[in-house]
Amino acid sequence: MSTLTPPTVTREAPASRVAGGPSPKRLRLLMRTRPWLLLAPALLVLAVLLLWPLIRVVLFSLQDYGLREIVSGDTNFNGGANYAEVFADPTLWTVVLPNTVFFAAAAVIGTVVLGTLVALLMANLGSFWRTIVGSAIMVAWAMPAVTGTYVWVWIFDADRGIVNQTLMGLGLMDEPFNWFTNQFTFYGIALLNVIHHGFPFVAITVLAGLLGVSKEMLEAAEMDGAGAFRRFFQITFPSLRQVFSVVIILSTIWDFKVFAQIYLMPGGSGSNREVLNLGVWSYVESFGQNRYGFGSAIAVLLTLVLLGITIVYIRALMKEDEL
């Protein structure tokens, strides 16, 4: 009677060892560093174009830097004196910060609301009219900020503006009114300008999300008696939470650092101190008063505010991904 010998099981060596490849440790290290190696060229370009100028601004903010230092090339470090002066200046707390914060909040709300309404309109249109409306609103987005600002300045011009002529023609005004001397009417015009320029981005972005919302759920909710308002806030909005997070944070960053729409309006370049915001105040102090160190401190403050908003946004996105 013959005995059967069990077959011997031979373990194959890893391909890397057989072929003389890298060890597992080296392979893991390579897999970890490969993304950074691929990103290295782009990160190097960003460091040259963005990081180095930012470092220079921070260095200027720590100096009493003016025309004398530009001509001589000398440095005149004064520690945090510029920052102390910024925070001690009543202009920051009574004019600049309220103008920046309240204008940004109103602009973000107006832009997101108008863009969402236009997106809902386009979602209910056929492909032909959706293309027509989309092309029309993209004209407003493609218009440069400088051109758009001058158009709104012409519309509200005190002498030849359409608004003044219309109101006087209707008998609602006896004489022309200068809309740019008052702080509230000034920022009302700037608000119209910013919303008009920014809502197409929100509309197109939200429309892309709306086209992915389940139509079956919306139809079922409508059959159950849910109105349009309730369907939007209970079905559409939760489905587009991340889309709205993106457009809100981007709009907040853009509206906090608005410059051209304020600076190019009559009185916005510094002659009317009541309408200054952080961006314009930094520019006026730097290039109007030749106080580059003080202006750089204001610019660093604005950068830190925007950085804080961005960090909050990124943390919110990470928490949503973990759910």
Kinemage of the C-alpha trace (Angstrom):
@kinemage 1
@onewidth
@group {chain A} dominant
@subgroup {mainchain}
@vectorlist {calphas} color= white
{ca met a 1} P 0.000 0.000 0.000
{ca ser a 2} L 1.555 3.236 -1.155
{ca thr a 3} L 1.552 6.315 1.066
{ca leu a 4} L 0.577 9.633 -0.337
{ca thr a 5} L 2.941 12.448 0.500
{ca pro a 6} L 1.258 15.810 1.014
{ca pro a 7} L 2.177 18.401 -1.562
{ca thr a 8} L 4.656 20.949 -0.408
{ca val a 9} L 3.360 24.470 -0.418
{ca thr a 10} L 5.926 26.979 -1.523
{ca arg a 11} L 5.392 30.629 -0.831
{ca glu a 12} L 6.216 32.901 -3.659
{ca ala a 13} L 8.596 35.649 -2.829
{ca pro a 14} L 7.322 39.189 -3.326
{ca ala a 15} L 7.811 40.389 -6.843
{ca ser a 16} L 9.934 43.251 -5.617
{ca arg a 17} L 12.426 40.853 -4.004
{ca val a 18} L 12.465 38.467 -6.927
{ca ala a 19} L 13.091 41.222 -9.409
{ca gly a 20} L 15.503 43.014 -7.135
{ca gly a 21} L 13.007 45.920 -6.602
{ca pro a 22} L 12.715 48.222 -3.609
{ca ser a 23} L 11.919 46.912 -0.154
{ca pro a 24} L 8.407 47.286 1.300
{ca lys a 25} L 9.559 50.214 3.447
{ca arg a 26} L 10.946 51.997 0.425
{ca leu a 27} L 7.788 51.254 -1.513
{ca arg a 28} L 5.579 52.738 1.216
{ca leu a 29} L 7.811 55.801 1.443
{ca leu a 30} L 7.624 56.232 -2.319
{ca met a 31} L 3.834 55.983 -2.266
{ca arg a 32} L 3.646 58.637 0.453
{ca thr a 33} L 6.003 61.091 -1.214
{ca arg a 34} L 4.831 60.614 -4.811
{ca pro a 35} L 1.882 63.091 -4.513
{ca trp a 36} L 4.199 65.742 -3.091
{ca leu a 37} L 6.749 65.115 -5.829
{ca leu a 38} L 4.025 65.577 -8.436
{ca leu a 39} L 2.831 68.773 -6.740
{ca ala a 40} L 6.346 70.157 -6.227
{ca pro a 41} L 6.521 72.216 -9.481
{ca ala a 42} L 3.148 73.865 -8.858
{ca leu a 43} L 3.974 74.480 -5.180
{ca leu a 44} L 7.289 76.056 -6.193
{ca val a 45} L 5.531 78.443 -8.590
{ca leu a 46} L 2.969 79.349 -5.903
{ca ala a 47} L 5.751 79.950 -3.396
{ca val a 48} L 7.489 82.361 -5.779
{ca leu a 49} L 4.329 84.186 -6.865
{ca leu a 50} L 2.350 84.210 -3.601
{ca leu a 51} L 4.399 83.191 -0.577
{ca trp a 52} L 7.391 85.457 -1.159
{ca pro a 53} L 5.288 88.626 -1.734
{ca leu a 54} L 3.304 87.764 1.409
{ca ile a 55} L 6.545 87.448 3.393
{ca arg a 56} L 7.662 90.830 2.038
{ca val a 57} L 4.383 92.449 3.107
{ca val a 58} L 4.777 91.021 6.619
{ca leu a 59} L 8.342 92.385 6.770
{ca phe a 60} L 7.167 95.817 5.604
{ca ser a 61} L 4.443 95.782 8.273
{ca leu a 62} L 7.141 95.513 10.947
{ca gln a 63} L 8.962 98.622 9.682
{ca asp a 64} L 8.468 102.362 9.552
{ca tyr a 65} L 8.731 102.148 5.772
{ca gly a 66} L 8.240 105.216 3.572
{ca leu a 67} L 9.792 107.112 0.684
{ca arg a 68} L 13.049 107.631 2.577
{ca glu a 69} L 13.507 103.877 3.047
{ca ile a 70} L 12.624 103.211 -0.610
{ca val a 71} L 15.308 105.655 -1.811
{ca ser a 72} L 17.988 104.656 0.692
{ca gly a 73} L 17.196 100.952 0.801
{ca asp a 74} L 17.610 100.951 4.583
{ca thr a 75} L 15.381 99.043 6.991
{ca asn a 76} L 13.757 100.697 9.960
{ca phe a 77} L 12.148 97.988 12.066
{ca asn a 78} L 9.752 99.235 14.726
{ca gly a 79} L 8.382 95.915 15.983
{ca gly a 80} L 4.624 95.881 16.230
{ca ala a 81} L 4.156 99.664 16.306
{ca asn a 82} L 2.199 99.640 13.050
{ca tyr a 83} L -0.206 97.004 14.346
{ca ala a 84} L -0.630 98.906 17.619
{ca glu a 85} L -1.447 102.048 15.634
{ca val a 86} L -3.943 100.168 13.451
{ca phe a 87} L -5.840 98.777 16.438
{ca ala a 88} L -5.679 102.120 18.271
{ca asp a 89} L -6.998 104.067 15.281
{ca pro a 90} L -10.728 104.795 15.753
{ca thr a 91} L -11.138 104.696 11.976
{ca leu a 92} L -10.762 100.908 12.112
{ca trp a 93} L -13.582 100.370 14.615
{ca thr a 94} L -16.022 103.111 13.621
{ca val a 95} L -15.679 103.153 9.826
{ca val a 96} L -13.487 100.553 8.136
{ca leu a 97} L -14.444 97.359 9.974
{ca pro a 98} L -18.220 98.024 10.012
{ca asn a 99} L -18.133 98.946 6.315
{ca thr a 100} L -16.182 95.790 5.445
{ca val a 101} L -18.180 93.335 7.548
{ca phe a 102} L -21.702 94.628 6.908
{ca phe a 103} L -21.084 95.148 3.203
{ca ala a 104} L -19.633 91.630 2.838
{ca ala a 105} L -22.567 90.097 4.719
{ca ala a 106} L -25.161 91.961 2.630
{ca ala a 107} L -23.332 91.183 -0.602
{ca val a 108} L -23.035 87.461 0.181
{ca ile a 109} L -26.706 87.177 1.125
{ca gly a 110} L -27.850 89.107 -1.948
{ca thr a 111} L -25.557 87.225 -4.320
{ca val a 112} L -26.490 83.759 -3.035
{ca val a 113} L -30.231 84.491 -2.897
{ca leu a 114} L -30.389 86.026 -6.388
{ca gly a 115} L -28.129 83.343 -7.858
{ca thr a 116} L -30.236 80.575 -6.307
{ca leu a 117} L -33.482 82.077 -7.630
{ca val a 118} L -32.001 82.347 -11.130
{ca ala a 119} L -30.744 78.744 -10.878
{ca leu a 120} L -34.230 77.534 -9.887
{ca leu a 121} L -35.672 79.430 -12.848
{ca met a 122} L -33.171 77.911 -15.263
{ca ala a 123} L -33.763 74.414 -13.879
{ca asn a 124} L -37.437 74.689 -14.846
{ca leu a 125} L -36.723 75.940 -18.374
{ca gly a 126} L -36.191 73.890 -21.493
{ca ser a 127} L -32.723 73.372 -22.906
{ca phe a 128} L -33.106 76.170 -25.490
{ca trp a 129} L -34.228 78.893 -23.063
{ca arg a 130} L -31.815 77.631 -20.421
{ca thr a 131} L -28.982 78.229 -22.895
{ca ile a 132} L -30.294 81.716 -23.709
{ca val a 133} L -30.639 82.744 -20.060
{ca gly a 134} L -27.279 81.192 -19.154
{ca ser a 135} L -25.527 83.055 -21.967
{ca ala a 136} L -27.188 86.323 -20.947
{ca ile a 137} L -26.145 86.144 -17.306
{ca met a 138} L -22.602 85.102 -18.224
{ca val a 139} L -22.196 88.502 -19.896
{ca ala a 140} L -22.484 90.116 -16.452
{ca trp a 141} L -19.903 87.710 -15.032
{ca ala a 142} L -17.483 88.251 -17.926
{ca met a 143} L -17.665 92.045 -17.593
{ca pro a 144} L -14.515 93.401 -15.886
{ca ala a 145} L -15.034 94.953 -12.474
{ca val a 146} L -13.675 98.295 -13.703
{ca thr a 147} L -16.115 98.467 -16.613
{ca gly a 148} L -19.064 97.403 -14.481
{ca thr a 149} L -18.226 100.008 -11.836
{ca tyr a 150} L -18.122 102.841 -14.361
{ca val a 151} L -21.478 101.705 -15.769
{ca trp a 152} L -23.093 101.937 -12.325
{ca val a 153} L -21.418 105.302 -11.694
{ca trp a 154} L -22.935 106.570 -14.964
{ca ile a 155} L -26.385 105.212 -14.029
{ca phe a 156} L -26.350 107.117 -10.697
{ca asp a 157} L -24.477 110.187 -11.948
{ca ala a 158} L -25.753 113.377 -10.282
{ca asp a 159} L -25.996 115.357 -13.527
{ca arg a 160} L -26.685 112.902 -16.359
{ca gly a 161} L -27.593 109.700 -14.495
{ca ile a 162} L -30.605 107.683 -15.583
{ca val a 163} L -31.860 107.339 -11.991
{ca asn a 164} L -31.889 111.089 -11.294
{ca gln a 165} L -33.468 111.922 -14.646
{ca thr a 166} L -36.177 109.287 -14.152
{ca leu a 167} L -37.031 110.394 -10.612
{ca met a 168} L -37.113 114.053 -11.636
{ca gly a 169} L -39.244 113.220 -14.674
{ca leu a 170} L -41.751 111.437 -12.428
{ca gly a 171} L -41.849 114.425 -10.085
{ca leu a 172} L -40.358 112.510 -7.160
{ca met a 173} L -37.316 114.830 -6.981
{ca asp a 174} L -37.016 118.576 -7.527
{ca glu a 175} L -33.255 118.689 -8.049
{ca pro a 176} L -30.468 116.178 -8.739
{ca phe a 177} L -29.187 114.149 -5.813
{ca asn a 178} L -25.565 113.084 -5.391
{ca trp a 179} L -25.808 109.406 -4.420
{ca phe a 180} L -22.077 109.085 -3.705
{ca thr a 181} L -21.739 111.564 -0.845
{ca asn a 182} L -23.917 109.568 1.549
{ca gln a 183} L -22.378 106.465 3.134
{ca phe a 184} L -25.517 104.323 2.840
{ca thr a 185} L -26.408 105.235 -0.750
{ca phe a 186} L -22.740 104.848 -1.708
{ca tyr a 187} L -22.636 101.278 -0.414
{ca gly a 188} L -26.095 100.602 -1.814
{ca ile a 189} L -24.739 101.295 -5.320
{ca ala a 190} L -21.626 99.215 -4.591
{ca leu a 191} L -23.901 96.413 -3.365
{ca leu a 192} L -25.874 96.435 -6.624
{ca asn a 193} L -22.593 96.358 -8.534
{ca val a 194} L -21.137 93.419 -6.612
{ca ile a 195} L -24.352 91.367 -6.662
{ca his a 196} L -24.798 91.987 -10.391
{ca his a 197} L -21.239 90.829 -11.049
{ca gly a 198} L -21.268 87.829 -8.696
{ca phe a 199} L -24.689 86.169 -9.009
{ca pro a 200} L -23.965 84.374 -12.358
{ca phe a 201} L -21.275 82.232 -10.687
{ca val a 202} L -23.718 81.210 -7.962
{ca ala a 203} L -26.488 80.565 -10.497
{ca ile a 204} L -24.393 78.289 -12.704
{ca thr a 205} L -22.891 76.419 -9.735
{ca val a 206} L -26.247 75.861 -8.016
{ca leu a 207} L -27.842 74.889 -11.352
{ca ala a 208} L -25.261 72.132 -11.779
{ca gly a 209} L -26.271 70.792 -8.378
{ca leu a 210} L -29.993 71.141 -9.029
{ca leu a 211} L -29.775 68.979 -12.117
{ca gly a 212} L -28.523 66.152 -9.898
{ca val a 213} L -31.310 66.328 -7.316
{ca ser a 214} L -33.678 63.357 -7.476
{ca lys a 215} L -36.793 64.351 -9.408
{ca glu a 216} L -38.654 61.359 -7.969
{ca met a 217} L -38.252 62.725 -4.439
{ca leu a 218} L -39.467 66.173 -5.506
{ca glu a 219} L -42.475 64.707 -7.319
{ca ala a 220} L -43.329 62.487 -4.347
{ca ala a 221} L -43.133 65.468 -1.988
{ca glu a 222} L -45.350 67.495 -4.320
{ca met a 223} L -47.915 64.694 -4.404
{ca asp a 224} L -47.880 64.647 -0.601
{ca gly a 225} L -48.867 68.310 -0.604
{ca ala a 226} L -45.473 69.939 0.067
{ca gly a 227} L -45.220 73.412 -1.416
{ca ala a 228} L -42.271 74.788 -3.360
{ca phe a 229} L -40.832 76.516 -0.275
{ca arg a 230} L -40.982 73.343 1.797
{ca arg a 231} L -39.591 71.153 -1.011
{ca phe a 232} L -36.614 73.449 -1.387
{ca phe a 233} L -35.642 73.564 2.293
{ca gln a 234} L -36.359 69.901 3.096
{ca ile a 235} L -35.091 68.203 -0.077
{ca thr a 236} L -33.146 70.511 -2.382
{ca phe a 237} L -31.142 72.489 0.162
{ca pro a 238} L -29.928 69.450 2.188
{ca ser a 239} L -28.871 67.772 -1.069
{ca leu a 240} L -26.859 70.853 -2.089
{ca arg a 241} L -25.373 71.656 1.318
{ca gln a 242} L -21.780 71.359 0.108
{ca val a 243} L -22.532 73.373 -3.046
{ca phe a 244} L -23.932 76.212 -0.951
{ca ser a 245} L -20.943 75.975 1.398
{ca val a 246} L -18.583 76.476 -1.537
{ca val a 247} L -20.418 79.456 -3.053
{ca ile a 248} L -20.911 81.119 0.345
{ca ile a 249} L -17.260 80.881 1.389
{ca leu a 250} L -15.985 81.993 -2.021
{ca ser a 251} L -18.424 84.906 -2.089
{ca thr a 252} L -17.365 85.863 1.439
{ca ile a 253} L -13.684 85.908 0.484
{ca trp a 254} L -14.345 87.930 -2.687
{ca asp a 255} L -16.626 90.444 -0.959
{ca phe a 256} L -14.309 90.966 2.009
{ca lys a 257} L -11.498 92.060 -0.299
{ca val a 258} L -13.588 94.189 -2.677
{ca phe a 259} L -11.409 97.010 -3.966
{ca ala a 260} L -12.158 98.255 -7.495
{ca gln a 261} L -15.920 98.572 -6.905
{ca ile a 262} L -15.224 100.931 -3.981
{ca tyr a 263} L -12.080 102.747 -5.076
{ca leu a 264} L -13.334 103.736 -8.545
{ca met a 265} L -16.575 105.297 -7.291
{ca pro a 266} L -16.612 109.064 -6.584
{ca gly a 267} L -15.177 109.587 -3.114
{ca gly a 268} L -14.090 105.970 -2.769
{ca ser a 269} L -10.407 106.672 -3.371
{ca gly a 270} L -9.958 108.291 0.038
{ca ser a 271} L -11.529 111.737 -0.308
{ca asn a 272} L -14.591 110.491 1.586
{ca arg a 273} L -13.220 108.722 4.652
{ca glu a 274} L -16.662 107.444 5.658
{ca val a 275} L -16.734 104.857 2.858
{ca leu a 276} L -13.326 103.242 3.413
{ca asn a 277} L -13.051 99.468 3.757
{ca leu a 278} L -9.993 97.388 4.661
{ca gly a 279} L -8.706 96.994 1.105
{ca val a 280} L -9.078 100.648 0.136
{ca trp a 281} L -7.755 101.864 3.497
{ca ser a 282} L -4.602 99.796 3.030
{ca tyr a 283} L -4.095 101.206 -0.476
{ca val a 284} L -4.767 104.815 0.536
{ca glu a 285} L -2.372 104.676 3.486
{ca ser a 286} L 0.324 102.962 1.424
{ca phe a 287} L 0.275 104.852 -1.861
{ca gly a 288} L -1.668 107.975 -0.905
{ca gln a 289} L 0.134 108.771 2.341
{ca asn a 290} L 3.407 106.935 1.513
{ca arg a 291} L 3.103 104.947 4.748
{ca tyr a 292} L 3.895 101.547 3.312
{ca gly a 293} L 4.559 99.906 6.663
{ca phe a 294} L 1.223 101.040 8.105
{ca gly a 295} L -0.610 100.041 4.909
{ca ser a 296} L 1.094 96.642 4.951
{ca ala a 297} L -0.107 96.075 8.520
{ca ile a 298} L -3.685 96.695 7.358
{ca ala a 299} L -3.146 94.267 4.446
{ca val a 300} L -1.841 91.592 6.823
{ca leu a 301} L -4.900 92.087 9.031
{ca leu a 302} L -7.171 91.573 6.013
{ca thr a 303} L -5.213 88.462 5.028
{ca leu a 304} L -5.582 86.989 8.520
{ca val a 305} L -9.346 87.579 8.444
{ca leu a 306} L -9.629 85.800 5.099
{ca leu a 307} L -7.382 82.990 6.329
{ca gly a 308} L -9.618 82.502 9.370
{ca ile a 309} L -12.710 82.285 7.150
{ca thr a 310} L -10.982 79.734 4.931
{ca ile a 311} L -9.949 77.572 7.902
{ca val a 312} L -13.514 77.539 9.224
{ca tyr a 313} L -14.754 76.513 5.783
{ca ile a 314} L -12.217 73.686 5.412
{ca arg a 315} L -13.023 72.317 8.871
{ca ala a 316} L -16.740 72.384 8.069
{ca leu a 317} L -16.131 70.435 4.861
{ca met a 318} L -13.990 67.864 6.676
{ca lys a 319} L -16.705 67.346 9.307
{ca glu a 320} L -19.299 66.785 6.548
{ca asp a 321} L -17.039 64.215 4.877
{ca glu a 322} L -16.724 62.302 8.157
{ca leu a 323} L -20.507 61.996 8.572
